[in-house]
Amino acid sequence: MKKTVFLVSFLFACAGASAQVKIGNNPTTINANSVLEIESTNKGLLLPRLALSGTAQAAPLSAHVAGMVAYNTATVSDVTPGYYYNDGTKWLKIGGNTSSLLSGATNPVAATGSNGDFYLNTATNTLFGPKASGAWPATGASLVGPAGPAGTNATVTGTAPIVVASGVVSLADVGVTTAKLADGAVTAAKLNQMAATTGQVLKWNGTAWAPASNVGAITLVSSATFTATATHETILCDVPTGGMTLTLPSAATNTGKILTIRKVDEDNDVLTFSAPLSWSATSTVTTLNYLRTLTIQSDGTKWWIITE
């Protein structure tokens, strides 16, 4: 204890004599501009450790003292552990001037963020900050500027197949007609295969286009009545005793359809057509009672005999 008192007394005596104090290594060499110099290669400077109450409170000091430096050990109010200096009115954290931009859908509360931080209310687009002395400003700055001048509404109109509804312009269903397609514009890649296989073609079956053989199908009938459809190609009629009635597909819905009919029996049994076959502009055929082949085609109104 005596040695310690003696050392302190000696230092103050030296300080009084030279107005400069050197502590640590090389005690006889001191910077000419320093009052106190501490030199060491393996030891540090340990400043007073205080438990501050907040940046606005001087405690545990009795008053704010400008230039006072201490290490705060407390986490309370708006202070956290670290070095603080006093500017004469409040404590300021050394190196604590960094700030963050926080955000949320409501206004910030005291527990949100740290001093120097800013806060954006994303619901109202209002910016608060910076936070100081543990408190946020009561009001923030709106980031929404004044409304600009009203614009001029554009008027969009259209005629079929263009449809304008609620400001949306669209193309009506089945709005593209043949006239709107350039010649040669539809390529093979755009055609639907419709499950067709090699060698098949697409043929109209009276209702829709469907895959069919490229070779005309032959149908042999020998009943008293038979109804032909748009899918039939060649019909061989073995007319039974008492005759046969052949009902043809509707000419009105089979424009361009070609049908081959042959009476294959050599008897005089009568083959009767459900609709007259036009032979000329004024002549028609309604029955056939001898071996003969007729090729007929619909013009959309009636069936015409093309060859016999």
Secondary structure, DSSP 8 states (H G I E B T S, - for coil): -HHHHHHHHHHHHHHHHHS-EEEES-TT---TT-SEEEE-SS------EE----TT--TTSSS--TT-EEEE---BTTB-SEEEEE-SSSEEETT-----EEEESS---TTSS-TT-EEEETTTTEEE---BTTB--SS-EE-----------------TTEEEETTEEEE-TT---GGGS-TT-S-GGGS--TT--TTEEEEE-SSSEEEEESS--EEEE-SSEEE--TT--EEEE---TT-EEEE---STT-TT-EEEEEE---S---EEEEEEEESSSS-EEEEE-SSEEEEEEE-SSSEEEEE-
